[in-house]
Amino acid sequence: MIEAAWIWLRWQPQSKLSRWYRERYGDGASRAKRVGITALARKLLVAFWRLVTHGVVPDGAVLTVAKRRQRRTRVTNRASFQSTPAAPPRAHPQLRGPAPTSSWTVRVVTPTRATAKMSP
């Protein structure tokens, strides 16, 4: 919410909440501004709650419909960009034999070469 308050100050400078913040904390020290941004974040939370539940837009706020951006696509003829089937599982270098296929069988190899097998 703190970051939303900073963004609100930047993009909604004419709103009543932004003007309140600047009048109260605008010329103050950095500590006062941090305290003020927390207060603004709390007020914004209440304003957003009112917007979502009752449809009341905060005073002075300008709401616009966002434009949909078109996706940029890259067309290439190289075969390296084509999807390839997944390779079969390989044996793990620290495990003996092929890669385990079941999640119920676990082989543990320690430096002493001891092997433990767990089953359900």
C-alpha positions in Angstrom: 0.0 0.0 0.0 2.9 2.3 0.6 4.1 2.0 -3.0 0.5 2.5 -4.2 0.5 5.8 -2.2 3.7 7.0 -3.9 2.3 6.0 -7.3 -1.0 7.8 -6.4 0.9 11.0 -5.7 2.7 10.7 -9.0 -0.2 9.9 -11.3 -3.1 11.6 -9.5 -1.6 15.0 -8.5 -4.9 16.9 -8.6 -6.9 14.5 -6.4 -8.1 15.6 -2.9 -5.9 13.1 -1.2 -2.7 14.2 -3.1 -3.5 17.8 -2.2 -4.0 16.9 1.4 -0.6 15.1 1.5 1.2 18.1 -0.1 -0.4 20.6 2.2 0.3 18.7 5.3 3.7 17.0 4.6 5.0 18.7 1.4 7.7 20.9 2.9 8.5 18.7 5.9 11.6 16.6 6.6 11.9 13.1 5.1 10.8 11.4 8.3 7.6 13.5 8.3 7.0 12.5 4.7 7.4 8.8 5.5 4.9 9.2 8.3 2.6 11.1 5.9 2.8 8.5 3.2 1.7 5.9 5.7 -1.3 8.0 6.5 -2.0 8.5 2.8 -1.8 4.8 2.2 -4.4 4.2 4.9 -6.7 6.8 3.4 -6.2 5.3 0.0 -7.1 1.9 1.3 -10.4 3.3 2.5 -11.0 5.1 -0.8 -10.3 1.9 -2.8 -12.7 0.0 -0.5 -15.4 2.6 -1.2 -14.6 2.4 -5.0 -14.9 -1.4 -5.1 -17.9 -1.8 -2.8 -20.0 1.3 -3.6 -18.5 2.6 -6.8 -17.5 6.0 -5.3 -14.5 7.5 -7.1 -12.1 9.4 -4.8 -12.5 13.2 -5.1 -10.4 14.7 -7.9 -9.2 11.3 -9.2 -9.2 10.8 -13.0 -10.0 7.2 -14.0 -9.4 6.2 -17.6 -9.8 2.9 -19.5 -6.5 1.3 -20.1 -5.6 0.6 -23.8 -4.8 -2.9 -24.8 -1.3 -3.3 -26.0 -0.7 -5.5 -29.0 1.6 -8.4 -28.6 4.8 -8.2 -30.5 5.6 -11.4 -32.3 8.9 -12.4 -33.9 8.8 -14.5 -37.0 11.8 -16.6 -37.7 12.6 -19.5 -40.0 15.3 -21.0 -37.8 14.5 -24.5 -36.6 16.0 -23.8 -33.1 12.9 -21.9 -32.1 10.6 -24.8 -32.9 9.4 -26.9 -30.0 11.1 -30.2 -29.6 9.9 -33.3 -27.7 11.3 -33.7 -24.2 14.3 -36.0 -23.8 13.8 -39.3 -21.9 15.0 -39.1 -18.3 18.6 -39.8 -17.7 20.3 -41.5 -14.8 21.3 -39.2 -12.0 25.1 -39.2 -11.6 24.9 -40.0 -7.8 22.2 -42.7 -8.2 22.9 -46.2 -9.4 20.8 -47.4 -12.3 18.2 -45.5 -14.3 16.3 -42.5 -12.9 13.6 -43.4 -10.4 10.1 -43.5 -12.0 8.1 -43.7 -8.8 7.9 -41.1 -6.1 7.6 -43.9 -3.5 11.1 -45.3 -4.1 13.9 -43.2 -2.8 17.6 -44.1 -3.1 20.1 -42.3 -1.0 23.8 -42.5 -1.6 26.1 -41.2 1.0 29.9 -40.9 0.8 30.2 -44.4 2.4 28.3 -45.8 -0.6 25.4 -47.0 1.7 22.1 -47.4 -0.1 18.8 -47.1 1.7 15.5 -48.0 0.1 12.1 -46.7 1.4 8.8 -48.1 0.4 5.3 -47.3 1.5 
